[in-house]
Amino acid sequence: MPATTAPRRALALLAALPLLVLAGCGYGSQAKDDGGVRIAAGAEKTDGLDSVRIGYLGNVTHATALVGNQKGFFQKELGATEAKYAVFNAGPSAIEALNSGSIDIGWIGPSPAVNGYARSEGRNLRIIGGSASGGVKLVVNPDEIKSLKDVKGKRIATPQLGNTQDVALLNWIAAEQGWKVDAQSGKGDVTVVRSDNKVTPGAYESGSVDGAWVPEPTASRLVAQGGTVLLDESTLWPDEEFVTTNIVVRQEFLEEHPKAVAAVLKASVDTNEWIGAHPGEAKAAANKQLEKDTGKALPADVLDPAWKSIRVTDDPLAATLAAQADHAVEAGLLEQPDLDGIYDLTLLNKVLKAKGEPAVDDAGLGVQ
C-alpha cells in the first residue's frame, strides 16, 4: 500500500492514565480447554512464552484486534502460548500499560505512540505495523451548531486529555479555525470536555456537551441520538487517509521475542485479509467481541455506519505520523521529538512478502 502524503493538520498527546479493563479470551474449536483458553491440540509455545499480552481499545477503529481476538487469529499463530487481552478507553492508558510492562503489544493511536516514544527518548516502543485509517468524526447537536463557525463558544467532548482525537480537535481549533484554547484546561474559544467514550452519549443527551470529536462507534451512537456529522476527519487529509490505529510493541519484547511478534503480525495481516473477504461476518465478529468487552452489542443503526467509515490496513501510513508530530509541536503540546527509529517494519514486510504483498514504507523513520 502506498505511503500517504503529509496532512494539513495533526495530532499530539500528553500523559497516560491507568489500565482500565482486563479481558481474557480463547481460541479454536478443535482443541482442549486449558484454563479457559482454547489451545490447538499439539501446539507448541512460541519463543517459549507462556503468554503474550495484547492491548486494544473497545472501538470499531480497532477492528483488527476485535476480530482477531474473536475469531482466534492471534491464538492460532501463537500456538500453545496464550493470547491474553487488555481493553482500554483511550491510547494514553494503553501506552502507560506498555511502558510499565503490563502489556507486550498494543493497538494504539498515533498521538500516544509519538508521545510515548518521545518521553522515553526512543527507548520504550516501536511501531511495527498499521491497522486502521479513518473512523473519526465531529458530531454535533444540530439545534445548537449548524456550521463549522458555530462550534465557537460551544462545549465539545473528546475521549481523554492528550488522546488522538483530543489533539485532533485542538489542532483543528487552532490551525483550521484560528481560535484559541488552552490545551491543558480545555478552556477558550471552544470548551474541550474530556469525557470517557462510555459517558459521552449520556453527556450529549443531557445537553452538558454540544458535540464530540470521537472515534467509531461513539460517533455513530451520537448520530443515532439525533446528532449530525459536521466533519469527517478524513476530509482534512490528502487522499482522505490518515493513521488511526498502529500496532506498537515494547522494544525489549521485540528484541527478546521476535518470533512471538512475527506471529502476532501474521495474525494481524491474516485478520485484515479475512475482514476484506468477509465484511459481513467480520462486522458481526467485531460486534460480538465488543459485547464481550463492554457488556453490550451495538445496534445496527450504530454498527453499520461505524463499520463503513473505517478501512483496515497493514500500512502504518508513516508519512501522516511525521506530519502529526510536527503539528503537535506547533500546538505546544510536545517538544520537537526525534522520531528516527520509531518504526521497525522488518517483520511486517517479511510477512507481507511471504504472502506476495508489497512492502510498506516507514517514511524514513525506521530503525537504521
LINRAPE-V765971 format. One record per residue. RES is the residue in one letter. PSI is psi in whole degrees, 0 to 359 (999 if undefined). OMEGA is omega as a letter, one per 30 degrees, with the letter a starting at -180 (999 if undefined). BURIAL is # if it has 16 or more other C-alpha atoms within 10 Angstrom, else .. Layout:
# LINRAPE-V765971
res->RES psi->PSI omega->OMEGA burial->BURIAL
res->RES psi->PSI omega->OMEGA burial->BURIAL
This chain:
# LINRAPE-V765971
res->M psi->138 omega->a burial->.
res->P psi->150 omega->l burial->.
res->A psi->148 omega->a burial->#
res->T psi->142 omega->l burial->#
res->T psi->160 omega->a burial->#
res->A psi->138 omega->a burial->#
res->P psi->170 omega->l burial->#
res->R psi->340 omega->a burial->.
res->R psi->172 omega->a burial->#
res->A psi->183 omega->a burial->#
res->L psi->165 omega->l burial->#
res->A psi->195 omega->a burial->#
res->L psi->171 omega->a burial->#
res->L psi->222 omega->a burial->#
res->A psi->164 omega->a burial->#
res->A psi->160 omega->l burial->#
res->L psi->168 omega->a burial->#
res->P psi->163 omega->l burial->.
res->L psi->138 omega->a burial->#
res->L psi->298 omega->a burial->.
res->V psi->135 omega->l burial->.
res->L psi->141 omega->l burial->.
res->A psi->127 omega->l burial->.
res->G psi->155 omega->l burial->.
res->C psi->156 omega->a burial->#
res->G psi->185 omega->a burial->#
res->Y psi->152 omega->l burial->#
res->G psi->165 omega->l burial->#
res->S psi->350 omega->a burial->.
res->Q psi->21 omega->a burial->.
res->A psi->173 omega->l burial->.
res->K psi->161 omega->l burial->.
res->D psi->116 omega->a burial->.
res->D psi->95 omega->l burial->.
res->G psi->30 omega->a burial->.
res->G psi->351 omega->a burial->.
res->V psi->131 omega->a burial->#
res->R psi->115 omega->a burial->#
res->I psi->132 omega->a burial->#
res->A psi->137 omega->l burial->#
res->A psi->133 omega->l burial->.
res->G psi->3 omega->a burial->.
res->A psi->150 omega->l burial->.
res->E psi->156 omega->l burial->.
res->K psi->145 omega->l burial->.
res->T psi->123 omega->a burial->#
res->D psi->23 omega->l burial->.
res->G psi->13 omega->a burial->.
res->L psi->141 omega->l burial->.
res->D psi->326 omega->a burial->.
res->S psi->159 omega->l burial->#
res->V psi->128 omega->a burial->#
res->R psi->118 omega->a burial->#
res->I psi->130 omega->l burial->#
res->G psi->149 omega->l burial->#
res->Y psi->171 omega->l burial->#
res->L psi->150 omega->l burial->#
res->G psi->55 omega->a burial->#
res->N psi->153 omega->l burial->#
res->V psi->335 omega->l burial->#
res->T psi->351 omega->l burial->#
res->H psi->39 omega->a burial->#
res->A psi->322 omega->a burial->#
res->T psi->313 omega->a burial->#
res->A psi->320 omega->l burial->#
res->L psi->310 omega->a burial->#
res->V psi->319 omega->l burial->#
res->G psi->326 omega->l burial->#
res->N psi->306 omega->a burial->#
res->Q psi->319 omega->a burial->#
res->K psi->358 omega->l burial->#
res->G psi->16 omega->a burial->#
res->F psi->319 omega->a burial->#
res->F psi->313 omega->a burial->#
res->Q psi->323 omega->l burial->#
res->K psi->313 omega->a burial->#
res->E psi->333 omega->a burial->#
res->L psi->351 omega->l burial->#
res->G psi->233 omega->a burial->#
res->A psi->0 omega->l burial->#
res->T psi->120 omega->a burial->#
res->E psi->131 omega->l burial->#
res->A psi->115 omega->l burial->#
res->K psi->147 omega->a burial->#
res->Y psi->144 omega->l burial->#
res->A psi->135 omega->a burial->#
res->V psi->133 omega->a burial->#
res->F psi->161 omega->l burial->#
res->N psi->324 omega->a burial->#
res->A psi->162 omega->a burial->#
res->G psi->318 omega->l burial->#
res->P psi->324 omega->l burial->#
res->S psi->320 omega->l burial->#
res->A psi->322 omega->l burial->#
res->I psi->319 omega->l burial->#
res->E psi->318 omega->l burial->#
res->A psi->322 omega->l burial->#
res->L psi->313 omega->a burial->#
res->N psi->328 omega->a burial->#
res->S psi->353 omega->a burial->.
res->G psi->10 omega->l burial->.
res->S psi->332 omega->l burial->#
res->I psi->160 omega->a burial->#
res->D psi->321 omega->a burial->#
res->I psi->140 omega->a burial->#
res->G psi->147 omega->l burial->#
res->W psi->111 omega->a burial->#
res->I psi->146 omega->l burial->#
res->G psi->166 omega->a burial->#
res->P psi->319 omega->a burial->#
res->S psi->310 omega->l burial->#
res->P psi->326 omega->l burial->#
res->A psi->314 omega->l burial->#
res->V psi->314 omega->a burial->#
res->N psi->316 omega->l burial->#
res->G psi->321 omega->l burial->#
res->Y psi->315 omega->a burial->#
res->A psi->318 omega->a burial->#
res->R psi->332 omega->l burial->#
res->S psi->7 omega->a burial->.
res->E psi->40 omega->l burial->.
res->G psi->19 omega->a burial->#
res->R psi->342 omega->a burial->#
res->N psi->332 omega->a burial->#
res->L psi->165 omega->l burial->#
res->R psi->143 omega->l burial->#
res->I psi->125 omega->a burial->#
res->I psi->0 omega->l burial->#
res->G psi->169 omega->l burial->#
res->G psi->171 omega->a burial->#
res->S psi->317 omega->a burial->#
res->A psi->152 omega->l burial->#
res->S psi->144 omega->l burial->#
res->G psi->195 omega->l burial->#
res->G psi->28 omega->l burial->#
res->V psi->132 omega->a burial->#
res->K psi->154 omega->l burial->#
res->L psi->111 omega->a burial->#
res->V psi->133 omega->a burial->#
res->V psi->163 omega->l burial->#
res->N psi->114 omega->a burial->#
res->P psi->343 omega->l burial->.
res->D psi->335 omega->a burial->.
res->E psi->330 omega->a burial->.
res->I psi->116 omega->a burial->#
res->K psi->347 omega->l burial->.
res->S psi->168 omega->l burial->.
res->L psi->323 omega->a burial->.
res->K psi->333 omega->a burial->.
res->D psi->348 omega->l burial->.
res->V psi->331 omega->l burial->#
res->K psi->130 omega->l burial->#
res->G psi->0 omega->a burial->.
res->K psi->172 omega->a burial->#
res->R psi->116 omega->a burial->#
res->I psi->128 omega->a burial->#
res->A psi->149 omega->l burial->#
res->T psi->162 omega->a burial->#
res->P psi->326 omega->a burial->#
res->Q psi->144 omega->l burial->#
res->L psi->122 omega->l burial->#
res->G psi->0 omega->l burial->#
res->N psi->174 omega->a burial->#
res->T psi->314 omega->a burial->#
res->Q psi->327 omega->l burial->#
res->D psi->313 omega->a burial->#
res->V psi->330 omega->l burial->#
res->A psi->317 omega->l burial->#
res->L psi->313 omega->l burial->#
res->L psi->319 omega->a burial->#
res->N psi->320 omega->l burial->#
res->W psi->319 omega->l burial->#
res->I psi->313 omega->a burial->#
res->A psi->308 omega->a burial->#
res->A psi->324 omega->a burial->#
res->E psi->325 omega->a burial->.
res->Q psi->341 omega->l burial->.
res->G psi->16 omega->l burial->.
res->W psi->172 omega->a burial->.
res->K psi->135 omega->l burial->#
res->V psi->135 omega->l burial->#
res->D psi->119 omega->a burial->.
res->A psi->323 omega->a burial->#
res->Q psi->311 omega->a burial->.
res->S psi->338 omega->a burial->.
res->G psi->10 omega->a burial->#
res->K psi->144 omega->l burial->.
res->G psi->214 omega->a burial->.
res->D psi->334 omega->l burial->#
res->V psi->141 omega->l burial->#
res->T psi->115 omega->a burial->#
res->V psi->119 omega->a burial->#
res->V psi->116 omega->l burial->#
res->R psi->118 omega->a burial->#
res->S psi->127 omega->l burial->#
res->D psi->140 omega->a burial->.
res->N psi->329 omega->l burial->#
res->K psi->335 omega->a burial->.
res->V psi->332 omega->a burial->.
res->T psi->316 omega->l burial->#
res->P psi->321 omega->l burial->#
res->G psi->321 omega->l burial->.
res->A psi->322 omega->l burial->#
res->Y psi->316 omega->a burial->#
res->E psi->324 omega->a burial->#
res->S psi->347 omega->a burial->.
res->G psi->7 omega->a burial->.
res->S psi->344 omega->l burial->.
res->V psi->153 omega->a burial->#
res->D psi->353 omega->a burial->#
res->G psi->183 omega->a burial->#
res->A psi->144 omega->l burial->#
res->W psi->102 omega->a burial->#
res->V psi->159 omega->l burial->#
res->P psi->169 omega->l burial->#
res->E psi->143 omega->g burial->#
res->P psi->5 omega->a burial->#
res->T psi->321 omega->l burial->#
res->A psi->313 omega->a burial->#
res->S psi->333 omega->l burial->#
res->R psi->316 omega->a burial->#
res->L psi->322 omega->l burial->#
res->V psi->319 omega->l burial->#
res->A psi->337 omega->l burial->.
res->Q psi->8 omega->l burial->.
res->G psi->0 omega->l burial->#
res->G psi->163 omega->l burial->#
res->T psi->136 omega->l burial->#
res->V psi->109 omega->l burial->#
res->L psi->329 omega->a burial->#
res->L psi->129 omega->l burial->#
res->D psi->122 omega->a burial->#
res->E psi->332 omega->a burial->#
res->S psi->334 omega->a burial->#
res->T psi->348 omega->l burial->.
res->L psi->356 omega->a burial->#
res->W psi->143 omega->l burial->#
res->P psi->138 omega->a burial->.
res->D psi->8 omega->l burial->.
res->E psi->33 omega->l burial->.
res->E psi->134 omega->l burial->#
res->F psi->148 omega->a burial->#
res->V psi->125 omega->l burial->#
res->T psi->321 omega->a burial->#
res->T psi->130 omega->l burial->#
res->N psi->167 omega->l burial->#
res->I psi->124 omega->a burial->#
res->V psi->143 omega->a burial->#
res->V psi->150 omega->l burial->#
res->R psi->134 omega->a burial->#
res->Q psi->319 omega->a burial->#
res->E psi->318 omega->l burial->.
res->F psi->320 omega->l burial->#
res->L psi->318 omega->a burial->#
res->E psi->322 omega->a burial->.
res->E psi->336 omega->a burial->.
res->H psi->59 omega->a burial->#
res->P psi->330 omega->l burial->.
res->K psi->322 omega->l burial->#
res->A psi->319 omega->l burial->#
res->V psi->317 omega->l burial->#
res->A psi->323 omega->l burial->#
res->A psi->317 omega->l burial->#
res->V psi->319 omega->l burial->#
res->L psi->318 omega->l burial->#
res->K psi->318 omega->l burial->#
res->A psi->321 omega->l burial->#
res->S psi->313 omega->l burial->#
res->V psi->317 omega->l burial->#
res->D psi->320 omega->l burial->#
res->T psi->314 omega->l burial->#
res->N psi->321 omega->l burial->#
res->E psi->318 omega->a burial->.
res->W psi->321 omega->l burial->#
res->I psi->316 omega->l burial->#
res->G psi->325 omega->a burial->.
res->A psi->338 omega->a burial->.
res->H psi->63 omega->a burial->.
res->P psi->320 omega->a burial->.
res->G psi->314 omega->l burial->.
res->E psi->323 omega->a burial->.
res->A psi->318 omega->l burial->#
res->K psi->317 omega->l burial->#
res->A psi->322 omega->l burial->#
res->A psi->318 omega->l burial->#
res->A psi->319 omega->a burial->#
res->N psi->322 omega->l burial->#
res->K psi->320 omega->l burial->#
res->Q psi->322 omega->l burial->#
res->L psi->320 omega->l burial->#
res->E psi->318 omega->l burial->.
res->K psi->320 omega->a burial->.
res->D psi->324 omega->a burial->#
res->T psi->348 omega->a burial->.
res->G psi->359 omega->a burial->.
res->K psi->130 omega->l burial->.
res->A psi->160 omega->l burial->#
res->L psi->137 omega->l burial->#
res->P psi->160 omega->a burial->.
res->A psi->324 omega->a burial->.
res->D psi->350 omega->l burial->.
res->V psi->312 omega->a burial->#
res->L psi->315 omega->a burial->#
res->D psi->309 omega->l burial->.
res->P psi->328 omega->l burial->#
res->A psi->315 omega->a burial->#
res->W psi->322 omega->a burial->#
res->K psi->336 omega->a burial->.
res->S psi->354 omega->l burial->#
res->I psi->159 omega->l burial->#
res->R psi->120 omega->l burial->#
res->V psi->146 omega->a burial->#
res->T psi->144 omega->l burial->#
res->D psi->341 omega->a burial->#
res->D psi->125 omega->l burial->#
res->P psi->357 omega->l burial->#
res->L psi->53 omega->a burial->#
res->A psi->327 omega->a burial->#
res->A psi->327 omega->l burial->#
res->T psi->327 omega->l burial->#
res->L psi->319 omega->a burial->#
res->A psi->318 omega->l burial->#
res->A psi->323 omega->l burial->#
res->Q psi->317 omega->a burial->#
res->A psi->319 omega->l burial->#
res->D psi->317 omega->a burial->#
res->H psi->332 omega->l burial->#
res->A psi->322 omega->l burial->#
res->V psi->316 omega->a burial->#
res->E psi->329 omega->l burial->#
res->A psi->352 omega->a burial->#
res->G psi->16 omega->a burial->.
res->L psi->354 omega->a burial->#
res->L psi->134 omega->l burial->#
res->E psi->153 omega->a burial->.
res->Q psi->112 omega->a burial->.
res->P psi->152 omega->l burial->#
res->D psi->106 omega->a burial->.
res->L psi->6 omega->l burial->#
res->D psi->126 omega->l burial->.
res->G psi->5 omega->l burial->#
res->I psi->335 omega->l burial->#
res->Y psi->143 omega->l burial->#
res->D psi->96 omega->a burial->#
res->L psi->15 omega->a burial->#
res->T psi->307 omega->a burial->.
res->L psi->321 omega->l burial->#
res->L psi->315 omega->a burial->#
res->N psi->331 omega->l burial->#
res->K psi->318 omega->l burial->#
res->V psi->315 omega->a burial->#
res->L psi->318 omega->l burial->#
res->K psi->318 omega->l burial->.
res->A psi->336 omega->l burial->.
res->K psi->6 omega->l burial->.
res->G psi->21 omega->a burial->.
res->E psi->153 omega->l burial->.
res->P psi->154 omega->l burial->.
res->A psi->156 omega->l burial->#
res->V psi->159 omega->a burial->#
res->D psi->147 omega->l burial->#
res->D psi->10 omega->l burial->#
res->A psi->30 omega->l burial->#
res->G psi->11 omega->a burial->.
res->L psi->20 omega->a burial->#
res->G psi->167 omega->l burial->#
res->V psi->134 omega->l burial->.
res->Q psi->999 omega->999 burial->.
